[in-house]
Amino acid sequence: MRRSALALAAAGLGVIVVVAAVVLLDDGKPQGANVAVSPTPSPTPSPTASATPAAVLDDRFGFVSLSLANPPSVWRAAVRREIDARPTHDLLDGVGGRSVVANYQIPASYGLAVSPDGRRLAYWTVQADQFPLELQVLDLAPGARPRTIVTLTKEFGDVVGETVVWSSDGTGLVIGVGTSPLRCGADGPPCPPKDAALYLFESADGKPREIARIRGGSLVPVAWDRQARLVAAFEVDSGGGRVLAYDLIQEVGAIARTPMVIGAGGTVVVEASSDAKQVLAHEYSSPGQVVHVWPLASPERAVVLTPGGEQVFAPARWRPGSAEIGVLFGDRLELWDVTGARRRVQLPPSTPDFRPFFFRIDGSAAFLGTYGQNPSFVAVELASGRSAVIPRADWLSASLRLGQ
């Protein structure tokens, strides 16, 4: 995915709904002007048109949108533009009888991945009986329809699909699979995975290839750096979402394992930067809510960033196209880097509360939402601090690029 923000405690359950912002550009040219031609023109000054600021929302970008009408019986899973709620693409077009795997209460990028250029979307679909899962890829060109690239048949074992991330060059996918808590029964407690595995799917040959497998926990991929030919993944325990180790896996399958314990007090959220060069692990539900950051290939160089005792209201996220991390507080968004530098973006007045939060695919805006049956979302332009309400928002997640 470019990157994959992921609530580990929700493993096996959710696809994140993605929000993007739309900008309408005005070229500033005067319209409908009458021109008088004189045989003896005088050197009078011509009026200068003042530039009109671009709108906050931009129809070159869009979101994944999930309708929550009467959940969970009927879902409308679609792609829409920032400024227009009418669908541009149906995520279930041609895959009748299936639904998008989703947990509408947890806005986490789980089971859904946006390519680094923002023009392709990978996501799991499932039959009404929950199996088998199929991985779809949707090219966001006009008139494009989803295509199935992986079906979890018996050759994969007794597993379901979990996290998906794109390679840094957008030519392949890392697919995580593991035993599903759903197989333990809807009324029973979640069961620990018997094992978990990672597969590489390269668009050139179209066949998944296993590169790693563990037992007794989950194996969560976060990045595939094609230049370095490395996949980064976290080993997570089968209980509360605690990180136990960080793995660097070569494309040929060799693994370098770094033991680490992150998130002893609660859920950890992990994500890679858009260039697959850095990773973070945010102890979002733990006391202190600290953020661990390190270069993808050098976990020994990790630094710890702290909110200084203030409450953080959403999992931290990498800002696309930058080395900045977005950290959401009750009254502001802060952009951090690993040197300790921090800058503030003021937010529109709102009640401080936990909320969905993500960036536009080009890093120029942030999107913030509200939980509940009647969700609402606002776009905040990072350069100016201007904001705009997203029209007719359902559950939004993952910003996409729909224009040139």
N, C-alpha and C positions, 0 to 999 in steps of 0.2 A: 504494500500500500504505500505506495508511498508509506505512510505510517499507519499503526494499529493501536488505538487507545482501547483499553481492555479492562473491564472490571472482573478480576479473577474469581471473586466469590460467585459470580453469575455464570460460571463456565457451563457450557452446554445449553444455555437458555436464550440468549438474547442477540438480536441484530440491532445495531444502533440506528436511530433515525437521524438523518443528517440535515443540518440547516445551512443554507448559503444566502448571500445577500445580492441584490440586483442593482446595477448602476445604469441609469439612463443618461446617455451623453448628449449634451446640446452643443452644437458646433459654434454657437454664438453669432451666426450670420443673420443679418436683418432679413425679414421675410416680407414679400409683397411690396417692396419699395418702388415708387414711380421715379423714372429717370427723365429729366427734361434736357433736351439737346438745344443749345443756343449756337447760332452761327458765329457769335463773338463771345466765347466763354470768358468769364472773369475768374481770376484765381481765388475763389472762395474756398475756405477750408471744408473738407468733407467730414461728416460726423464719424466718430469712432465708436464702434459697437463695443459695449462692455461685456466681458466674458461672463457667462452664466456658470456658476459652480455645478459640477456633475452631481447627480442625485446619489444618495447613499446606497440605494439598491441598484443592482446591475443585472440586466437580463441576459448577460453573457454567462452568468453563473446560476446554479440551481442547487436543489437539495434532493435527498431521498425523503419521501413523505409517506408516513403511515397513518391512515385514517383509523381513529379509535372508536368509531360508531359501533355500539353494542359489542365491545370486546368480551371474549375473544372469538366470537362466532364468525364475524365477517371483517376482514381487513382489506383496505384498499392500499396496496403497496405500489408506489409510483415515483417517477422523477418529475419535478416541477421547477419552474424558474423562480428566482427570488421575488420578482414583482408580480407574478401571475400564478395562481394556485391551480390552474388547469393543467392536467398531466401532459407532459411531452412524451413519456414512455411508461408503459405498464410493465412492472417487474414480473408479472405472471402471464404476459402475452404468449400464447402458444404452449404454456405448461399447465393446462387446465387440470383441476382437481388437486392442485398443490397450493401451499401457502408459504410465505416467507417466514423463516424462523425469527421470532421476535419476542422480547419481553418489554412491554410498553412502559413498565415502571422503572426500568433501569436504562437510562440513555447511554449505553456503552457500545463502542465499536466492537461488537462480538459477532463473528460469523459473517461480517460484511467488510469489504475492502475496496478502497478507491485507488486507482492506478496513480503513479506519481504525476502524470500530466493532467489528472482529473477527468479524463475522457472515457474511462472504462470502469465498470462496477462489477465486482464478484460477490456472490451471496449464495447462501444455502436455501433450498426449498425442500419441503417435506410433504408427504401425503397426510391425509387426515389421521391415519393410524400411527403417524410419527416416523415411519420408515418405508422405503429407504430414503436417505437424504441424497439430494443432487446438488452439485455446485454449478451455478449459472454464471455466465459472463455476458454483460450487456455493454455493447459499444454505443456511446451516446451520440451517434450520428442520427440525423433525421430519418425516421422510418425504421430504425434498427429494432430487432427483436432479440430477446435473450436466447442464448444457446447453451446447452448442457455440455460441460467439459469433463465432469467426474460424477459417477454414481457409486455410492458406497455399497458395493455388492459383497458377497461372502468372502471374496478374496482379501478384503481388508479386515476380516474378523468381526467380532461382535462389538462394533464401534459405531459412533456417529461423528459427523464433522464438527469441528470446533473452530478455532481461530484460523483466519486466512490473511496472508500479507503478500503484497506484490514485491517483486524484485525491484531494486533501485532504478533499473532501466526500463521497467514495465514489460519485460519479455517473458516473465514467468511468475509462478505463484508458489509460496510455501503453504502447505495444507496441514493443519494439525487435526489429528483424530484421537479419540479416546472413548472408553466405555462411558455410556450415558447414564446420568442419574435418573433419567426417565425410565430406564429399564427396571428400576427398583420399585416402581409403582407410584402413582400420583399421590397416594395417601401416606406413603412411607418416607422416612428420612433419606436424604441423598446418600447414595452408596459411593464409596471410593472407587476410582478407576482401577481396573485390573492391570491395565497398561495404557501407554500412550505412545504415539509415533508421529514423526514428521515425514511428509512426502514433498518432493519437488515436482512441479508440473511445468515443463518448458513448452512454450508455444510451438517450437520447431518440430518436436516429435509427438506431442499430444498424449504421452503416457506417464502417469505418476510414478515416481521412483523413491522408495524409502531410503532415508539417510540417517535416521536416529530412532531409537525406541527405549523407553524406560518402563519400569514396573512400580506400582504403588503410588503413583502421583500423576499430575498432568504435565504435559510438555507444551509450553505456550510460545510459539514463534512470534518475534517482534520485528525482525528486519532480515533482508537478504541483500547484502552489498555485492553486486555483481562484479564490480571492479576488483574487490579483494577476494571474491569467490568464497564469502563467508555468510553463514546463516547464524543469527543470534536468537537464543531461546531461553526461557526461564523454566526451571523445574519448580512446581508448586505442589504443596502438600494436598492431601485429599480431604482436608477438613476446612479450615477457615480462610484459605486463600493466601497462606504464608509462603513467601519465596524461600526455597531451600538451596538453590544453586543457579548459576548463570552458565550457559553452555555456548561455546563457539564451535560451530560445526562446519567443516569444509564441505564443499559441494560433492566431494568423493566419499564423505561419510565419516572422516576422522573427527573425534570430539575432544575438545579441551574444556574440562569442567572446573569451575571455580565455586567452591562451596560458599554460601552466604545465607544469612538469615535476615530477612527484611519483612516487617509487618507482624511482629509477634503479637501485637494488640489488636489486629483487625485486617481489613481488606487492603491489598496492595493493587494499585493501578499502574500498568507498565505501557510504555510507548517508545517508538523510535522517531528520530527527526526525519524530515522529508527526504534528506539525502542518504539516509541509512548510515550515518557516521556517528551518531550519538544516541544513547538510550537514557531513559529515566525510569525510576521506580518511586511512585508517590505513595507513602503510607497514609492514604486518604482517611481511613477509619481508625487510625492508631493515635494515641496521645502524642501531641507534638506535630503531627501531620507533615513530617519532614520529607524532602524530595532528594533522592539519591541520583546523581548524574555522572556518567562516565563515557569516554570514547568507546564505540562499539567493540573494537579489538583490544581494549586495554582496561578491563574492569578494576585492575589494581590502582588506577588513577581516579577512582571515584571521589567526588566531593559531595558534601551534604549541605543542602540549602534549607533554611528554616523560616517559617512565617512569623517567628518571634512571639509565639503565644496567641496570635490572632486566629480566629476561626476561618478556615478555607471552605468555600461553599460548593466546590466542584473539583473533580480530578484535574490535576495539572496537565497541560497539553503543550506540545511543541508548536510554535508558530511556523507555518510552512514557509520555506525559502529563507529561513533565518536560523540563528543559534539561540533564539529567545524562547523562554518557557512562559506560557500564560498561567497566572495564578489568580483565581477569582476570590475576592473578598466581598463583604456585604455592600460596600459603597464604591468599589473601584476594581479595575483589573490592573494587575501589575505584570510587567514583562521583565523577567529575570534572565541573566546569563550566568555562566559558571564562574565568572570573575567576581561575582557579588554585585554587579551593577543592576539597578532596578529603576524602572520608570513607570509612571502611573498613567492610566487612562481612566478618566472620570466616566461614570456610568449614569444613565438616566435614573431619577429617583425611583426606588422600588423598595419593597419590604425585604430585608435580608433573609434569605432562605436558601436551602439547597436547590440547585437548578441545573438543567442541561446547559452545556457551554461547549462551543467549538469555534474554529477559525474558518474563514473563507479559504478556498484551496490555494489562492495566491498570497495569503497572509495579510491582505489589506484591511480586513474587517473581522470582527468577532460577533458571534451570535449567541444570545442568551435567551432562555425560555423559562416557562413555568410548568410545574407538574399539574396533573389533574385531568379530568375528563374534557375540559375546555382549554387546551394549551394555547399559549400565546408566545410569540418570539419577537425579539427586537434585534436589529443590526446596529453595531457601533463601528464607525469608521475610525481606525486607529490613528491616522495622521491628524485628524481634526477634532475627534471626539463627538462629531455629529452622529445622530441616531435616527432610525426610522423603524416603524413597526412593519413586520412581515405580514402582508395581507392574507387573511383566511388561512391561518397556519393550523395544520394538524401536528403530529409528532414529526419533527424535522431532525435530521442527522446527516452528517457527512456532506460536505460541500463538494459540488461537481462543476465541471466546466462544460458549458453547452454552446458557446459561441467561438468565434475565431480569436 
